[in-house]
Amino acid sequence: MQVIEDFSRPAWSDGSRSVCTIGAYDGLHLGHRTVIDHVRTIAGNTSARSVIVTFDRHPASLVRPESAPRLLTDQQQKMELLADSGVDSVAVVRFDEAQAAESPEDFVVRVLVRALRVRAVVVGEDFHFGRGRAGNVDLLRRLGEEHDFGVVPYTLITGEDSRVVSSTAIRTALAAGDVATAGDMLGRPYELRGVVADGDKRGRTIGFPTANVEVPSAMCVPADGVYAAWYVRDSGPRAGAAYPAAVNVGRRPTFYDDQPWSVVEAHVIDNGPDDHQPLDLYGESARLRFVARLRGEKKFSGVDELKAQLQHDIDAARQMLS
């Protein structure tokens, strides 16, 4: 997949034209994939290149940081998913103060017309872009008549329960702990990435060691509770190995009365080839792929009650993931 970051000149020297869609593409969910498939089909039928125009950060993180949504994918994961989508090129626009101030007309001419030589733009019917979100489908159509490109609007797809598939709907599901519904809309388990850091090692002292996965604050974390998930080693000697896990997201009320933030702790259930010795995960990068919520977070009367519940959680997670 070609990555385009320079918009000061045409992206291709052979005069190729493109079919583009534009958006943050956070999560790259089933709705996004439907649009990308449509872009690829039109491009294939018109001998053009299929291109996704996206940004190096979510635009809301700059223009309204106080209310910017938590991310479903970081930039690295988004680019990996786009590469797997089969699109020819991804145009990554740096979203800074200058970009936020650019008029929609100037953006279209600079990026779509001059750099990407667009033949058709595929966007949602409620698409807005440019300074103050002043650009819309009607403006694109007027500019298309002037610069020789068409506009193909699409309607957001709905899931089996008639729920609109969108990044907002996925965040809502995660906020309720409904990782199964979030996964259905994504077309894959919801994934968090982070580095295993030193914790208080309390789990190890009670016989249930956990990996304390430090997740970037910008990411959308499921609601507090216990989940069945896959723990994937993202680095180290067995990078790519996946293990069933019980993951706790929460503030550990049995031990702390006022912990101000939730932590993400994963107990690897079966070590697979490494089952004969404890896994040394400190400092490694990890990916947690959430499959189902087992229960909400609860304060227990003591360590014995907690240990009994943890064993029950582990058994439930093992059965669900088997």
MOZI-V192718 format. One line per field, one symbol per residue. phi: phi as a letter, one per 20 degrees, with the letter a starting at -180 (. if undefined). burial: # if it has 9 or more other ideal C-beta (glycine too) atoms within 8 Angstrom, else .. Layout:
phi: ???
burial: ???
This chain:
phi: .eddcddebgfceengdcdcccrflfnleffgffffffgffffffdldeecdeccfbfgffdebffcfffeebffffgfffffffnffbcedefecgfffefffffffffefefedlfdbddbffdfcbngmlfebfffgffffffdmbecdfcdgedefemefebfffffffffemefffgffffnaffcdcadfdfdelffffdncfceeeeegffeedgggrdcebdedfebnfcgnfdcfbddddrdlffdcebffbeddcddfecemfeffbffddgneeccddedbeeaefbedfaffffffffffffffffffef
burial: ...#..#...#.....#######.############.###.##..#.########..###.#......#.####..###.##..#.#.#####.#...##.#.#####################..#.###..####.###.##..#.#.####.##.#....####.###.##..####.#####..########..#..###.#.########...################......#.###########.....#...#######.#.........#..###########..#..#....###.##..##.###.##.
